[in-house]
Amino acid sequence: MANRGLHVPDPGRLTGEEAGTRVLKRAIGDGHDSARYTTAGKLRRAGFVVEHTPHVKNPDHVSVRRESSWDDEAFDGCFNDAAD
């Protein structure tokens, strides 16, 4: 079946609306929600520390920090569509 131009996320990945609904416990997304994906390996290779920090709203949550000063460019560079 063709997707007719609709965005179909990879299996196991949430759309922005789905992520917002899940984390914020709203009935529907508000149109401003987004989700992006990377891997712990990409973040670690870029100098970040990744820790699994589950909580009630999101059991899959992770926290990301950096031992040195935070680097927005390095962090944002970890998020792209390329396979790892």
BALO-825379 format. One line per 2 residues: number of its first residue (from 1); for each residue y, x, z of N, C-alpha, C, O. Coordinates in pm, whole numbers, plus 50000, padded with zeros to 5 digits. Layout:
BEGIN
NUM	Y/X/Z/Y/X/Z/Y/X/Z/Y/X/Z ~ ...
***
This chain:
BEGIN
1	49882/50085/50000/50000/50000/50000/50124/50089/50000/50135/50178/50084 ~ 50215/50066/49911/50338/50144/49900/50430/50113/50017/50429/50002/50070
3	50509/50213/50058/50599/50189/50172/50731/50127/50130/50813/50095/50216 ~ 50754/50109/50001/50873/50041/49947/51004/50097/50000/51098/50023/50027
5	51009/50229/50015/51133/50294/50058/51156/50294/50207/51258/50345/50253 ~ 51066/50238/50284/51082/50236/50429/51037/50369/50487/50945/50433/50434
7	51101/50411/50595/51058/50533/50662/50933/50502/50742/50932/50412/50826 ~ 50828/50577/50716/50704/50561/50790/50681/50692/50865/50652/50794/50803
9	50694/50691/50999/50679/50814/51075/50536/50865/51073/50442/50790/51046 ~ 50521/50993/51101/50388/51051/51112/50313/50981/51225/50375/50934/51320
11	50181/50973/51215/50103/50911/51323/50132/50980/51456/50138/51103/51462 ~ 50150/50903/51560/50178/50957/51692/50324/50985/51719/50360/51022/51830
13	50409/50970/51620/50552/50993/51638/50625/50860/51644/50589/50765/51575 ~ 50726/50854/51726/50804/50733/51743/50930/50738/51658/50987/50845/51638
15	50973/50624/51609/51103/50616/51545/51208/50624/51656/51174/50614/51774 ~ 51333/50642/51619/51440/50645/51719/51444/50518/51802/51460/50522/51924
17	51429/50405/51734/51430/50277/51805/51312/50266/51901/51329/50220/52014 ~ 51194/50309/51859/51077/50304/51947/51094/50395/52067/51058/50359/52179
19	51149/50514/52044/51171/50608/52154/51271/50552/52254/51249/50559/52375 ~ 51381/50496/52205/51481/50437/52293/51425/50322/52373/51454/50309/52492
21	51345/50240/52309/51284/50126/52377/51189/50173/52486/51188/50119/52596 ~ 51109/50275/52455/51011/50326/52551/51077/50393/52670/51041/50366/52785
23	51173/50478/52645/51234/50556/52752/51333/50473/52833/51338/50484/52956 ~ 51411/50391/52766/51515/50314/52835/51469/50176/52878/51545/50102/52941
25	51345/50141/52842/51285/50012/52882/51370/49893/52837/51391/49798/52912 ~ 51417/49900/52712/51490/49788/52654/51394/49709/52567/51293/49761/52521
27	51427/49583/52545/51343/49499/52459/51349/49546/52314/51249/49543/52243 ~ 51468/49589/52270/51485/49640/52133/51580/49758/52135/51658/49774/52229
29	51573/49842/52032/51665/49954/52020/51806/49904/51991/51824/49790/51949 ~ 51904/49990/52013/52042/49948/51991/52101/50003/51861/52220/49985/51836
31	52021/50068/51779/52069/50121/51653/52130/50261/51664/52161/50322/51563 ~ 52147/50310/51785/52203/50444/51806/52098/50542/51855/52127/50660/51871
33	51978/50495/51877/51871/50580/51929/51818/50671/51819/51820/50636/51701 ~ 51771/50788/51860/51711/50879/51764/51599/50956/51833/51592/50961/51956
35	51514/51014/51753/51406/51098/51804/51390/51213/51707/51399/51195/51586 ~ 51365/51329/51759/51333/51443/51675/51221/51520/51742/51199/51508/51862
37	51151/51597/51662/51029/51661/51711/51027/51809/51679/51081/51854/51578 ~ 50963/51883/51767/50936/52025/51748/50808/52054/51824/50738/51962/51865
39	50777/52179/51843/50660/52216/51921/50704/52306/52036/50809/52370/52029 ~ 50624/52310/52140/50652/52400/52251/50651/52544/52201/50729/52627/52248
41	50562/52574/52107/50554/52709/52052/50683/52753/51984/50729/52865/52004 ~ 50742/52665/51905/50869/52698/51839/50978/52725/51943/51054/52820/51932
43	50983/52639/52044/51086/52656/52148/51064/52787/52224/51160/52859/52251 ~ 50940/52817/52258/50911/52941/52332/50944/53064/52248/50998/53162/52299
45	50910/53060/52119/50941/53174/52032/51093/53195/52019/51138/53306/51992 ~ 51170/53089/52038/51315/53099/52032/51376/53136/52167/51498/53140/52182
47	51291/53164/52266/51339/53210/52396/51357/53103/52502/51418/53127/52605 ~ 51303/52984/52477/51315/52875/52574/51190/52865/52660/51082/52907/52621
49	51206/52808/52778/51096/52780/52869/51071/52630/52861/51164/52551/52878 ~ 50945/52590/52837/50909/52450/52821/50814/52412/52934/50711/52475/52953
51	50849/52308/53009/50766/52262/53120/50738/52113/53105/50829/52035/53075 ~ 50613/52073/53124/50577/51932/53123/50629/51870/53253/50588/51908/53362
53	50721/51774/53240/50782/51709/53356/50772/51557/53338/50873/51491/53314 ~ 50652/51504/53351/50635/51360/53330/50707/51279/53437/50725/51325/53550
55	50747/51159/53399/50802/51064/53497/50760/50924/53455/50700/50905/53350 ~ 50793/50829/53537/50747/50692/53516/50786/50638/53380/50704/50575/53313
57	50909/50660/53338/50955/50606/53210/50894/50678/53090/50878/50618/52984 ~ 50861/50805/53107/50809/50882/52995/50707/50985/53045/50745/51096/53084
59	50579/50950/53044/50477/51043/53091/50460/51166/53002/50396/51263/53043 ~ 50517/51165/52882/50507/51278/52790/50630/51369/52795/50640/51463/52716
61	50723/51344/52886/50849/51417/52893/50828/51566/52921/50738/51604/52996 ~ 50910/51648/52858/50916/51790/52889/51060/51828/52918/51153/51766/52868
63	51077/51931/52998/51208/51987/53024/51215/52123/52956/51117/52198/52954 ~ 51330/52153/52901/51350/52279/52830/51468/52350/52893/51574/52291/52913
65	51449/52478/52925/51557/52558/52981/51548/52696/52919/51455/52727/52844 ~ 51643/52777/52950/51647/52912/52895/51684/53008/53008/51776/52980/53085
67	51613/53118/53019/51641/53216/53124/51779/53278/53104/51851/53303/53201 ~ 51816/53304/52979/51949/53356/52948/52041/53238/52920/52004/53124/52946
69	52160/53264/52868/52253/53154/52842/52198/53061/52734/52130/53104/52641 ~ 52230/52934/52748/52184/52831/52653/52241/52859/52515/52356/52900/52502
71	52161/52836/52413/52202/52862/52274/52175/52737/52192/52062/52713/52150 ~ 52280/52657/52168/52264/52533/52091/52208/52558/51952/52123/52483/51904
73	52255/52664/51887/52209/52692/51751/52059/52725/51749/51986/52677/51662 ~ 52015/52805/51844/51872/52838/51852/51790/52713/51884/51683/52692/51827
75	51841/52631/51975/51770/52508/52011/51760/52415/51891/51651/52368/51858 ~ 51873/52388/51826/51871/52298/51711/51785/52353/51598/51728/52276/51521
77	51776/52486/51586/51694/52548/51482/51546/52525/51501/51468/52547/51408 ~ 51506/52481/51619/51365/52454/51645/51321/52318/51590/51202/52287/51586
79	51417/52237/51550/51388/52102/51502/51409/52095/51351/51521/52107/51302 ~ 51300/52077/51278/51308/52059/51134/51181/51991/51088/51093/51960/51169
81	51170/51968/50961/51054/51898/50906/50942/51992/50865/50835/51947/50824 ~ 50966/52122/50875/50863/52217/50833/50747/52218/50933/50767/52211/51054
83	50629/52228/50880/50509/52234/50965/50506/52368/51037/50552/52469/50984 ~ 50451/52369/51157/50440/52492/51234/50298/52543/51229/50268/52647/51288
***
